[in-house]
Amino acid sequence: MLYAGIDIGSTAAKAVLLNEERNKILARSLMPSGWNSKETAEDILTWLLSLGYSKDELKIVATGYGRVSVPYADSTLTEITCHGKGASFLGGNDLTVIDIGGQDTKVILLKNGRVIDFVMNDKCSAGTGKFLEVMANRMGLTLSEFFTLAEKGRDIKISSMCTVFAESEIVSLMGLGTPREDIACGAVGSVVAKVATLISRKNHTENYFLTGGFCESTLLIRKLSEVLGSEVKTVPDARFAGAIGAALLWK
């Protein structure tokens, strides 16, 4: 019997397949969530079956906001629990987990591999992946181009807490002739500052571990480490933390 975890988030859908002992990742898949979570779930099932296993050989657990759209899942679990378990598998048992998602940012405190507390950003907060996506679109850039540009800029302050108002603030900066690289760098810095504020609301350990779609962004990791005053660790598979945790938590 093999174990599959599916994490359908607001922006991306992640899936992993673990071996029978659940100590090794056999396969992983990343795709856009799209507008229809049920169709995305079917695409993930097609991928799983393409690996050469039948549905009867798999135990499947779904998580994320789209977990209710996975009709073939054997069970569903909350994303806080799954992200905590997946982060523990990848980074250790005592962590402050930072998950910057498409629509929300979560800080999860782990002690001995168990979730002991967590906090999420306010709804309209700009400290999410969606904020950076909107800013990149406004500047006519892909996210990859946006981060490349930001690496060349100097940090300027973007103070708005709401994505809509922050976008207006950036339009004003563009109108004033502010260099695009400075605006991009300031936008990344704005997300980092809001994440740091979120972390400060909890009594946390300084053993930071980043999960989510930005775990391979050297700029964001560097800025976050500087603001927090301690190294923020991560690994490439950290973007699959929710899916990994889901597979691990099958009872």
Secondary structure by P-SEA (a helix, b strand, c coil): cbbbbbbbcccbbbbbbbccccccccbbbbbbbcccaaaaaaaaaaaaaaccccccccbbbbbcccccccccccccccaaaaaaaaaaaccccccbbbbbcccbbbbbbbccccccccccccccccccaaaaaaaaaaacccaaaaaaaaaaccccccccccaaaaaaaaaaaaaacccaaaaaaaaaaaaaaaaaaaaaccccccbbbbbccccccaaaaaaaaaaacbbbbbcccccaaaaaaaaaacc
